[in-house]
Amino acid sequence: MIYTDDHGYSDLGCQGVFHDVVTPNIDALVTGGVRMTDGYCTAPQCGPSRAGLISGVYQNRFGMEANGAYSEGDVLDRFRTLHNLPKRLKQAGYATGMAGKSHLGSNDSGDIAGLGFDSVLIKRSKTPGHWNMDFHGNTVSPQVRKGGGYHLELVTDFACTFIDRFKEKPFFFYAAYRAPHVPLDPPAKYLKRFPGKMPERRRKALAMLSAVDDGVGKILRQLRQHELEEDTLIFVISDNGAPLKLHKLDAPTGPGWDGSLNDPLNGEKGMLTEGGIRVPFAMYWKGTIPKGQVYSHPVITLDVAATAIAVAGLPHDPQLDGVNVIPFLNGSQKGMPHESLYWRWNDQSAMRRGNWKYIRLNEREYLFDLSRDIGESKNLVAAHPTVAKELLAELEQWSTELLPPGIVDRAKPAKPTAGDKYFDWYLEGIREDAKPATDVAKTPRRKKPRARKNVAQ
């Protein structure tokens, strides 16, 4: 499971949107597998998105609504007692490992036992890491990991060490690369791959994604070395859309836009528009998933757990919210994996049924036909009030199962929320505080890929 961080929908070469993206190894996986055009995460924010991925259920069911839930001990306690994906696979005889960003607790050695993984390197950036296995494959007591190294390369190295150690038995590994999330910190060797005029934040984001792509190539070489490629199912997914911060300002340092892009989608991280929750999503399993597919039915990160436990030979658990998608990809099962998908994040809620997408922010409501309007530019609530009413009723029924139940109160809040500003900008076209655009607006659309050696082959 390769999980990137704040990685916008546009930013894989195989997406065919911009020509400045250079990801030959991930593109090769897509060529040999399947690209999901309508792949979703469970939340437009890091923590709840990861909780949904690892648990296999909508994280709102156990109260992991947003990043702020971390401070609520009972929420984390509920998460840690769940029979999550790594714990399930351990019961099936799998070795389990992860490296990179946890964002499901304190990010220290205390997290290691609660996440359900056997071998762990928790490492986000230049901050100290914590691990219980070293780069020689030796088990160590949970401790601070000392020494330097670029965090994205360390994630790859730990994954390869894990594969070497557990190559003789089934294994599950979660590579949680913190890229291209801020702070943007690529070494010069990756920056040099992206010369020419562009916003510096864009250059740094592409450089970080290039480091991830190199890592994917190295992991694939490791699998091939041990003749494990045809035995290994690989997912590549982002945790949510890119944070544009409205203006995509090319500030020298600090928080803000991470340089990634969501085109042609509307909105960004922190929104339940497509730009916040539709993400790069690919699967590869040589010899099992027919290659060269472009799959357009909606799927979601909840499907990772359901698919993995099915592949592992475990019985289906109806408590999981995802679906085993392998039969839909190999042609043994017809139809769509999901009739409907749902989201609730703070004061926003949304659902998708077929091509209809319904979004609510407090008293505001929007309806879009994604088959005709992928950019969510035309609100159809007035034109199709019956559809909007039906979807709202279904969304409210789903929300009764959550903790706490219900969607947000429809009464207009006393003061505008942060969401109002973003919905004004993206869905209402109200841009009174617009600032001069950076030259990111001139990022050229993709015509043909830029050549770079595919290090995986």
Disulfide bonds with the S-S distance in Angstrom:
none
